[in-house]
């Protein structure tokens, strides 16, 4: 049985941090203005993802879908201008899904790693994670490799990638146990368990180590990862034997993975996947996690902070306005403050929240749609700005905006 975290810290926290975000403090002005940016993305595109590297360069990736052809592209934001889009990979046998989007990461030293999903069989949820790497800042990309080695025709996806030391840390949902002779792939109601796995990948795209982190998790919620002072952490939606699907964490400490622990007992019991994963960010030992859950038949978006890399947490802070549908993101502005984004009905909202429980007024980022085709809005921190990206369901294109801090 998975143990619930019992040590809860209720006070405000003061931490030291080498990250430049530690230079800000409690007196930051409330974000007040949203500026639309010229998007580098054309039509027939969706599934945006944002990542900021150690040099402050923002990367935006997306999928262009024309007929059966899928193309993964990216652009970088330098000197307040998006670069010309670069093709990472393309193919006609891709699995393109509103919730299981590709991601990209840079180590700040010319090395990039990205992924996409490729069908492995005719069943709906049978696809592989393909990774591609670049060692020249994304000018050229390698041939794709399958991330996992099981060779099982099943679901593999919901990937997170972050740089760690001189490698990349990758985590994903792995369905190798869900397949049987009668049913390839499976999903909720399948004959086996969805598992959580992770690996280190070197700058040339070669796998160095791999682990199974949890033997039974929710089937189709996004994973999230961050690096604390101790090492990588993974946060994800778990799945108990009686279908409670709360959020759990595993931590890489002293070269070993900790056992899964629930971050807070929402006790959301549901016999289906909510397709609504958590997001996390960290500055040294300071960690923040945002997630969607349902309590008493009402949706909640919550935020929780930790001062010790996820060993213990303070009490969760509810930040929604009463009608959230989730699709969260979160960034730490400094060791005391985070900005959280989520969808409140058909609107993209954001708010600043502090470790002592204070929440600033909610900010309207943009109108959107609660349809699946609107996807998951993305957010990343770039020096004194927050960059947002989302799929515009009406124009079938990707919008980009910034918000000053």
C-alpha positions as CSV (number, residue, x, y, z in Angstrom):
1,X,0.0,0.0,0.0
2,X,1.2,3.5,-0.9
3,X,1.9,5.7,2.1
4,X,0.4,9.1,2.5
5,X,2.7,11.9,3.4
6,X,1.9,12.8,7.0
7,X,4.5,15.5,7.8
8,X,2.8,18.7,6.8
9,X,4.4,22.1,7.3
10,X,2.0,25.0,7.7
11,X,4.2,28.0,7.8
12,X,5.7,30.4,5.3
13,X,9.2,29.6,4.1
14,X,12.5,31.5,3.6
15,X,15.1,29.9,1.3
16,X,18.3,30.7,-0.4
17,X,18.8,30.0,-4.1
18,X,21.4,30.4,-6.8
19,X,18.8,30.8,-9.4
20,X,18.2,34.5,-10.4
21,X,14.5,34.0,-9.5
22,X,15.6,34.1,-5.9
23,X,16.4,37.8,-6.3
24,X,12.8,38.6,-6.4
25,X,10.7,38.7,-3.3
26,X,7.3,39.2,-1.8
27,X,7.0,42.7,-3.1
28,X,6.6,41.8,-6.8
29,X,3.9,43.9,-8.4
30,X,0.7,42.0,-9.4
31,X,0.9,41.0,-13.1
32,X,-1.6,43.3,-14.8
33,X,-1.1,43.3,-18.6
34,X,-1.3,40.6,-21.3
35,X,0.5,41.3,-24.6
36,X,-0.3,39.3,-27.6
37,X,2.8,38.2,-29.5
38,X,3.3,37.4,-33.2
39,X,3.1,33.7,-33.4
40,X,5.6,31.7,-35.5
41,X,3.0,29.0,-36.1
42,X,1.0,28.6,-39.3
43,X,-2.4,27.1,-39.8
44,X,-3.5,23.5,-39.2
45,X,-1.3,23.4,-36.1
46,X,-1.9,22.4,-32.5
47,X,-0.3,20.8,-29.4
48,X,2.0,23.6,-28.3
49,X,4.7,23.1,-25.7
50,X,6.9,25.7,-24.0
51,X,10.4,25.3,-22.4
52,X,12.9,27.8,-21.2
53,X,16.6,26.8,-21.0
54,X,19.3,27.9,-18.6
55,X,20.2,30.8,-20.9
56,X,16.7,32.2,-20.8
57,X,15.9,31.1,-24.4
58,X,12.3,30.0,-24.8
59,X,11.4,27.1,-27.1
60,X,8.0,26.6,-28.6
61,X,7.2,23.3,-30.3
62,X,4.0,22.2,-32.0
63,X,2.6,19.7,-34.5
64,X,1.4,20.7,-38.0
65,X,-1.1,18.1,-39.3
66,X,-2.0,18.1,-43.0
67,X,-3.9,15.0,-44.0
68,X,-2.1,12.0,-42.7
69,X,1.2,13.9,-42.5
70,X,2.4,15.0,-39.1
71,X,5.3,17.4,-38.7
72,X,6.9,18.4,-35.4
73,X,8.4,21.9,-35.5
74,X,10.0,24.4,-33.1
75,X,10.9,28.0,-32.9
76,X,13.0,29.9,-30.3
77,X,12.3,33.3,-28.8
78,X,15.4,35.4,-28.7
79,X,15.6,39.2,-28.4
80,X,11.8,39.4,-28.3
81,X,11.5,37.7,-31.7
82,X,10.6,34.2,-32.8
83,X,13.1,32.4,-35.0
84,X,12.0,30.8,-38.3
85,X,10.4,27.5,-37.6
86,X,12.6,24.4,-37.9
87,X,11.3,20.9,-38.7
88,X,12.3,18.3,-36.1
89,X,10.7,15.3,-37.6
90,X,7.7,14.2,-39.8
91,X,5.8,11.1,-40.7
92,X,2.5,9.6,-41.9
93,X,2.0,7.1,-39.1
94,X,1.9,9.3,-36.1
95,X,-0.4,9.2,-33.1
96,X,-1.6,12.8,-32.8
97,X,-3.7,13.5,-29.7
98,X,-5.0,16.6,-28.0
99,X,-3.7,15.6,-24.6
100,X,-0.5,13.6,-25.3
101,X,1.5,16.3,-26.9
102,X,5.2,16.2,-27.9
103,X,7.8,18.1,-25.7
104,X,11.2,19.6,-26.3
105,X,14.1,20.5,-23.9
106,X,17.4,22.2,-24.2
107,X,20.4,21.9,-21.8
108,X,21.5,25.4,-22.7
109,X,24.7,24.1,-24.3
110,X,23.5,23.4,-27.9
111,X,22.0,20.0,-27.0
112,X,18.2,19.4,-27.4
113,X,16.0,16.4,-27.0
114,X,12.4,16.1,-28.3
115,X,9.8,13.3,-28.8
116,X,6.8,12.4,-30.9
117,X,4.4,9.4,-30.9
118,X,4.3,6.8,-33.7
119,X,1.7,4.1,-34.2
120,X,3.0,0.5,-33.7
121,X,-0.2,-1.3,-34.6
122,X,-3.8,-0.8,-35.9
123,X,-5.4,-0.7,-32.5
124,X,-6.3,2.8,-31.3
125,X,-3.9,3.0,-28.3
126,X,-0.9,1.2,-29.7
127,X,2.0,3.7,-30.2
128,X,5.7,4.1,-29.4
129,X,7.6,7.1,-28.0
130,X,10.2,8.2,-30.5
131,X,13.0,10.5,-29.4
132,X,15.2,12.7,-31.5
133,X,18.2,14.8,-30.5
134,X,20.2,17.7,-31.8
135,X,23.8,18.7,-30.8
136,X,23.8,22.0,-32.8
137,X,21.1,24.1,-31.2
138,X,18.4,22.4,-33.3
139,X,19.7,23.1,-36.8
140,X,19.9,19.4,-37.5
141,X,18.2,16.4,-35.9
142,X,19.0,12.8,-35.5
143,X,17.1,9.8,-36.8
144,X,14.4,8.8,-34.3
145,X,14.9,6.0,-31.7
146,X,12.2,4.2,-29.7
147,X,12.6,5.3,-26.1
148,X,11.4,2.0,-24.5
149,X,12.8,-1.5,-25.1
150,X,9.8,-3.7,-24.5
151,X,8.7,-4.1,-28.2
152,X,5.1,-4.5,-26.9
153,X,2.3,-3.2,-29.1
154,X,0.7,-1.0,-26.4
155,X,0.3,2.5,-25.3
156,X,3.5,4.5,-24.4
157,X,3.3,8.3,-24.0
158,X,2.6,11.3,-21.8
159,X,6.4,12.1,-21.7
160,X,8.2,14.7,-19.7
161,X,11.8,15.8,-20.5
162,X,14.1,18.0,-18.5
163,X,17.9,18.5,-18.6
164,X,19.8,17.1,-15.6
165,X,23.6,17.5,-15.1
166,X,25.1,16.6,-18.5
167,X,22.1,14.4,-19.6
168,X,18.4,14.5,-20.0
169,X,15.9,13.0,-17.6
170,X,12.8,11.5,-19.3
171,X,9.7,10.0,-17.7
172,X,6.7,8.4,-19.4
173,X,3.6,6.2,-19.1
174,X,4.4,2.7,-20.2
175,X,1.7,0.2,-21.2
176,X,3.8,-2.9,-21.7
177,X,1.7,-4.7,-19.1
178,X,-1.6,-3.7,-20.5
179,X,-1.4,-5.8,-23.7
180,X,-2.6,-9.3,-24.0
181,X,-2.9,-11.8,-26.8
182,X,-6.5,-10.8,-27.3
183,X,-6.2,-7.0,-26.9
184,X,-3.3,-4.9,-28.0
185,X,-2.8,-1.7,-26.1
186,X,-5.8,-1.7,-23.9
187,X,-6.9,1.3,-21.8
188,X,-9.2,1.7,-18.8
189,X,-10.6,-1.8,-18.4
190,X,-7.6,-3.5,-19.9
191,X,-6.0,-6.7,-18.6
192,X,-2.9,-5.2,-17.1
193,X,-1.5,-2.1,-15.3
194,X,-0.2,1.1,-16.8
195,X,3.2,1.8,-15.3
196,X,5.5,4.8,-14.8
197,X,9.0,4.6,-16.1
198,X,12.0,6.9,-16.3
199,X,15.4,7.0,-17.9
200,X,18.5,9.1,-18.3
201,X,19.4,10.0,-21.9
202,X,22.8,11.3,-22.9
203,X,23.3,14.3,-25.3
204,X,23.5,11.9,-28.3
205,X,20.2,10.4,-27.6
206,X,21.5,7.1,-26.0
207,X,19.7,5.7,-22.9
208,X,22.0,5.4,-19.9
209,X,19.7,4.1,-17.1
210,X,16.1,3.1,-16.9
211,X,13.7,2.4,-14.0
212,X,10.1,1.4,-13.2
213,X,8.9,4.0,-10.8
214,X,5.3,2.9,-10.1
215,X,3.6,-0.4,-11.0
216,X,0.0,1.0,-11.2
217,X,-0.9,4.5,-12.3
218,X,-3.7,6.4,-14.1
219,X,-3.8,5.5,-17.8
220,X,-3.7,8.8,-19.7
221,X,-2.8,11.8,-17.5
222,X,0.3,13.8,-18.2
223,X,3.4,13.3,-16.2
224,X,5.5,16.2,-14.9
225,X,9.1,16.4,-13.7
226,X,11.4,19.0,-12.0
227,X,14.9,19.0,-10.6
228,X,15.4,19.8,-6.9
229,X,18.6,20.0,-4.9
230,X,18.4,16.3,-4.3
231,X,17.7,15.4,-8.0
232,X,14.8,14.8,-10.3
233,X,11.2,14.3,-9.0
234,X,8.3,13.0,-10.9
235,X,4.7,13.9,-10.1
236,X,1.7,12.0,-11.7
237,X,-1.8,10.8,-11.2
238,X,-1.8,7.5,-9.3
239,X,-4.3,4.8,-9.2
240,X,-5.2,2.7,-6.2
241,X,-6.8,-0.8,-6.2
242,X,-10.1,0.8,-5.4
243,X,-9.8,3.5,-8.2
244,X,-8.7,6.5,-6.1
245,X,-6.7,8.7,-8.5
246,X,-4.9,11.2,-6.4
247,X,-1.5,12.8,-7.2
248,X,1.7,11.1,-6.1
249,X,5.4,11.9,-6.2
250,X,8.6,9.9,-6.5
251,X,12.1,11.4,-5.8
252,X,15.6,10.5,-6.9
253,X,17.7,10.8,-3.7
254,X,21.2,9.5,-3.4
255,X,20.9,7.7,-6.7
256,X,17.8,5.8,-5.5
257,X,14.1,6.3,-6.2
258,X,11.8,6.7,-3.2
259,X,8.5,4.8,-2.9
260,X,5.5,6.6,-4.4
261,X,3.7,8.9,-1.9
262,X,0.4,10.8,-2.2
263,X,0.9,14.6,-1.9
264,X,-2.6,15.2,-0.5
265,X,-5.6,12.9,0.0
266,X,-8.3,14.3,-2.4
267,X,-9.7,10.7,-2.4
268,X,-11.1,11.2,-5.9
269,X,-12.5,7.9,-6.8
270,X,-13.3,7.5,-10.5
271,X,-13.4,4.4,-12.7
272,X,-11.9,6.3,-15.7
273,X,-9.0,8.4,-16.5
274,X,-9.6,12.2,-16.0
275,X,-7.0,13.1,-18.7
276,X,-5.8,15.9,-16.4
277,X,-2.2,15.6,-15.2
278,X,-0.3,17.8,-12.7
279,X,2.5,20.2,-13.3
280,X,5.5,21.0,-11.1
281,X,8.4,23.4,-10.9
282,X,11.4,23.8,-8.5
283,X,14.1,26.2,-7.4
284,X,16.7,24.2,-5.4
285,X,14.7,22.6,-2.6
286,X,11.6,24.7,-3.2
287,X,9.0,22.8,-5.1
288,X,5.5,23.7,-6.3
289,X,2.8,21.4,-7.7
290,X,-0.5,22.3,-9.3
291,X,-3.3,19.8,-10.1
292,X,-7.0,19.3,-10.8
293,X,-9.2,17.1,-8.7
294,X,-12.9,16.6,-7.7
295,X,-14.1,16.7,-4.1
296,X,-17.8,16.5,-3.2
297,X,-18.6,16.4,-6.9
298,X,-17.0,19.8,-7.5
299,X,-13.9,20.5,-9.5
300,X,-10.9,22.1,-7.7
301,X,-7.5,23.4,-8.9
302,X,-5.0,23.3,-6.0
303,X,-1.4,24.3,-5.4
304,X,1.0,23.0,-2.8
305,X,4.5,24.0,-1.8
306,X,7.4,22.1,-0.3
307,X,10.6,23.5,1.2
308,X,12.4,20.2,1.2
309,X,12.2,19.0,-2.4
310,X,8.9,17.1,-1.9
311,X,9.7,15.2,1.3
312,X,6.9,17.2,3.1
313,X,4.3,19.7,1.9
314,X,2.3,22.5,3.4
315,X,-1.5,22.6,3.1
316,X,-2.9,22.9,-0.4
317,X,-4.2,26.3,-1.6
318,X,-7.3,26.3,-3.8
319,X,-7.0,28.8,-6.6
320,X,-9.9,28.2,-9.0
321,X,-13.2,30.3,-9.2
322,X,-15.7,27.5,-8.8
323,X,-16.0,26.0,-12.4
324,X,-12.5,24.7,-13.4
325,X,-11.9,22.0,-15.9
326,X,-8.2,21.8,-15.0
327,X,-5.5,21.7,-17.7
328,X,-3.0,23.3,-15.3
329,X,0.5,24.7,-15.5
330,X,2.8,26.3,-12.9
331,X,6.1,28.2,-12.7
332,X,8.1,29.3,-9.7
333,X,8.8,33.0,-9.9
334,X,11.0,32.9,-6.7
335,X,11.4,30.8,-3.6
336,X,8.2,32.2,-2.1
337,X,6.0,32.7,-5.2
338,X,4.5,30.7,-8.1
339,X,2.2,31.6,-11.0
340,X,-0.5,29.0,-11.8
341,X,-2.5,28.8,-15.0
342,X,-5.7,26.7,-15.5
343,X,-8.9,26.6,-17.5
344,X,-12.0,28.0,-15.8
345,X,-14.7,26.8,-18.1
346,X,-13.7,28.1,-21.6
347,X,-11.3,30.7,-20.3
348,X,-7.6,30.5,-19.6
349,X,-6.9,32.0,-16.2
350,X,-3.8,32.6,-14.1
351,X,-3.0,33.8,-10.5
352,X,0.0,34.4,-8.4
353,X,0.1,32.4,-5.2
354,X,2.6,32.4,-2.3
355,X,3.9,29.8,0.1
356,X,2.0,31.4,3.0
357,X,-1.3,30.8,1.3
358,X,-2.0,34.3,-0.1
359,X,-3.4,34.4,-3.6
360,X,-3.6,37.5,-5.8
361,X,-6.7,38.3,-7.9
362,X,-7.2,36.0,-10.9
363,X,-6.0,37.3,-14.3
364,X,-7.8,36.5,-17.5
365,X,-5.2,35.4,-20.1
366,X,-7.5,34.7,-23.0
367,X,-10.9,33.2,-24.0
368,X,-10.6,29.7,-25.3
369,X,-12.8,26.6,-25.6
370,X,-13.5,23.7,-23.3
371,X,-13.4,21.4,-26.3
372,X,-10.6,18.8,-26.4
373,X,-9.4,20.4,-29.6
374,X,-8.3,23.5,-27.6
375,X,-5.7,21.3,-25.9
376,X,-3.7,22.2,-22.8
377,X,-2.5,25.8,-22.5
378,X,1.2,26.1,-21.8
379,X,3.3,28.6,-19.7
380,X,7.0,29.2,-19.1
381,X,9.0,31.9,-17.3
382,X,11.4,34.1,-19.3
383,X,13.3,36.5,-17.0
384,X,10.8,39.2,-16.1
385,X,7.9,37.8,-18.2
386,X,5.7,34.8,-18.4
387,X,5.1,33.4,-21.9
388,X,1.8,31.6,-22.7
389,X,0.8,29.5,-25.7
390,X,-2.5,27.8,-26.5
391,X,-4.4,26.3,-29.4
392,X,-7.1,28.6,-30.8
393,X,-10.0,26.2,-31.6
394,X,-11.7,28.6,-34.0
395,X,-8.7,29.5,-36.2
396,X,-7.0,26.1,-35.8
397,X,-3.8,27.9,-35.0
398,X,-1.5,28.6,-31.9
399,X,-1.7,31.9,-30.1
400,X,1.2,33.3,-28.0
401,X,1.1,36.0,-25.4
402,X,3.4,37.5,-22.6
403,X,2.6,38.9,-19.2
404,X,5.0,41.1,-17.3
405,X,5.8,40.4,-13.7
